[in-house]
């Protein structure tokens, strides 16, 4: 159990930004990893769907051989590639096939490309398209244009070795879609976590609670599910650690009052989500049970009630209470604590405040 006593802070005090520690980063990751995991899974699914629904691509290639050339074998590939990737070679192909495109687009999208052969004065001219006929025509026309340009520039004597066979369908790798989808999902998940953090500014430490509520004492409790969450059971209980947390809370509250006039307390639940936090409810049950099981001297216990900050009866409850016990879920919105602090100062600024941060 961790207990910190803090001096009361006024509403005008400006909190000082502390450096981000590894423990803080670890708590954020522990609370937010599932968002990134879901985003990655969705990205992978969408990536696979994109690959499966992509239009088929067909490929045809033609072999061009230099029967004689003035270029050495070592330099032939680089020079042939540079010659092929020019408007002089590609523009005639675009005109003959009446394509609505440009040289740079054909090359950038690999609709036309050239593949050199190692230690041989020969190249493969490759055409790609969404139909086997167009892929064949692209390869044949580009090969003929390359032969014409290369011969005219005295690079040697070239010839097309046969003609391109009908284009065959290019197999699509599902792994590429998985990698792209996973990368996009990871980026989106991390971005979403950052945006949620900047918007909610969640509570992750006792210092956060102290700054926003100005508590007299703060405790940290851990509520662990039994059995673990991953087991498919209908009902699950929670074990609170340290086990003496609730007792320590009421000892602090009893010390604030006196034997003649014991403190009247109320419990406020500040949850991290609207649907309720089972861990916080488990700590609340422990706190209330311990409250009635102990006594402050010879005086009987005062009635104990609990509310959420959004409950309309909260002002009425705060009016008669001298001690407020705030149970705060780790990851709760900082805005909720600030609203609670405003309520406390509005009705009675001298209320004693004790907080328990539940992890």
MOURNOR-V89296 format. One line per field, one symbol per residue. ss: DSSP state (a for helix, b for strand, c for the rest). psi: psi as a letter, one per 20 degrees, with the letter a starting at -180 (. if undefined). burial: + if it has 9 or more other ideal C-beta (glycine too) atoms within 8 Angstrom, else -. A space follows every 10 residues. Layout:
# MOURNOR-V89296
ss: ???
psi: ???
burial: ???
This chain:
# MOURNOR-V89296
ss: cbbbbccccc cccccccccc caaaaaaaaa aaaaaaaaaa aaaaaaaaaa aaaccccbbb bbbbbbbbbc ccaaaaaaaa aaaaccaaaa aaaaaaaccc ccaaaaaacc cbbbbbcccc cbbbbbbbbc caaaaaaaaa aaaaaaaaaa aacccbbbbb bccccccbbc cccaaaaaaa aaaaaaaaaa aaaaaaaaaa cccccaaaaa aaacccbbbb bbbbbbcccc ccccccbbbb bcccaaaaaa aaaaaacccc ccccbbbbbb cccccccaaa aaaaaaaaaa aaaccbccbc ccccbbbbcc cccaaaaaac ccbbbbbbbc cccaaaaaaa aaaaaaaccc cbbbbbbbc
psi: pppppqqpqr hippqpoqqp rhggghhggh hihhgggghg ghggghgggg ghiqqqpqpq qppppohqqi pqhhiggghg ghghlqhhgh ghggghilqm arghggghjk hprppqppkp mqqppppqrj qhghgghggg ghgghggggh ghjkiaoqqp nbrprppqpp ppohhghggg gggggggggg ggggghghgh mrpirhhggg ghilqhqqqp qpopqorqhi pnqgqprppp qqijggghgh ggghhhbrhh nqqpqqpppn qiqhiqohgg hggggggggh giirqnciqq qqqpqqrqhi phjgghghgj qippopoppp jqphhghhhg hggghghoij pqppqppp.
burial: +----+--+- ---------- ---++-++-- ++--++++++ ++++++++-+ +-----++++ ++++++--+- +----++-++ +-++++--++ ++++--+--- --+-+++--- ++++-++--- +++++++++- -+-+++++++ ++++++++++ +---++-+-+ ---+--++++ -+-+-+++++ ++++++-+++ -++--++--+ -+++++-+++ ++++++++++ +-+-+----- -----+-+-+ +---++++++ -+++-++--- -+++++++++ ++----++++ ++++-+++++ +--+-+--+- +--+-++++- ---+--++-- ++++++++++ -+++-+++++ ++++--+--- +++++++++
